[in-house]
Amino acid sequence: MTEFQTSSIAQLPVIGEAAHQSYPTATLYIVATPIGNVTDISVRALHVLSMVDAVACEDTRNTGNLLTRFGLSRPMIAAHQHNEREVADKLIARLQAGERIALVSDAGTPGVSDPGARIVDAVRSAGLRVVPVPGASAAVTALSASGLVNDQFYFIGFLPAKAKQRETALQKLLTVSATMVFYEAPHRILDCVEALAGVFEPARQVVFARELTKLFEEIHRCPLSEALAWVRADAHREKGEYVVLLEGAQAEGDAEDAEAERILNILLAECSVKQAANLTAQITGRKKNALYDRALEIKGRQD
């Protein structure tokens, strides 16, 4: 009987479902762990961690603390970014001997801006089975609470630390229409915001998701023009891990429509509907009749 099976959580009916599912041997289990709130771990993840032969982890102290909080104790293998290739060979040998091994990072999903991808690649190349056990992901957590309406997102992760390389990387993203997802460390958040403001239009929406699922979680959305002031307004905002979301570029037609609407609104404050539509058509090259109809809608809303 494992430590997990004797813990209080094991008495929940749903745990029985996890215990009766299939967990093949000679398999590497990619287990997502909480990004902050320890109770975000899944029932399936707990069961896998209770029955594997070993846990390959980024930091044995961090993972040891997590296991202890759930009454678990498993042999651990250090598997971080500096020894992935070496550890992969050892894990493959153990998997080939029929063991089950879990792979975890310090927080979230392994292999996503965290160690693990090279190990998974090596295990797959050896013809062995890899089973994902999904759970917390900082990127998806931030997106779900951002309110940025876009059915696409582009995950960038951490930007380069050096200013010139960071600017070059951002310049390549100017025309990306998907919501962009960045990870940033607290000591570099000001540099990150300054770089974003130096490359992208000030009207773009940016979302700061700081310390997600933790006690001091903060999610703030504002135009990029206001972002630097927001970070500087509170010294605590230079602490804690960040997910930064940046609104994608507008499609060419959308951008032209937005500009025409901006001009139309300005002119309607001084001109009649007909004059505003005519002048906007001359300035933008957009169709006069469509602009006239839109001007009537705007005027009607104002009245």
BELHUGI-V527712 format. One record per run of one state. SS is the DSSP state (h for helix, s for strand, l for the rest). FROM is the first residue (numbers start at 1). LEN is the number of residues. Records with the same first field share a line. If there is no record, write none. Layout:
SS=FROM-LEN ; FROM-LEN
This chain:
l=1-3 ; 7-1 ; 12-1 ; 20-7 ; 32-1 ; 34-4 ; 41-2 ; 52-2 ; 58-2 ; 70-6 ; 79-5 ; 97-3 ; 105-3 ; 109-8 ; 126-3 ; 134-4 ; 147-6 ; 159-4 ; 172-7 ; 185-1 ; 200-5 ; 211-7 ; 233-2 ; 239-3 ; 247-5 ; 269-4 ; 285-3 ; 303-1
h=4-3 ; 8-4 ; 13-7 ; 38-3 ; 43-9 ; 60-10 ; 84-13 ; 117-9 ; 138-9 ; 163-9 ; 186-14 ; 224-9 ; 235-4 ; 252-17 ; 273-12 ; 288-15
s=27-5 ; 33-1 ; 54-4 ; 76-3 ; 100-5 ; 108-1 ; 129-5 ; 153-6 ; 179-6 ; 205-6 ; 218-6 ; 242-5
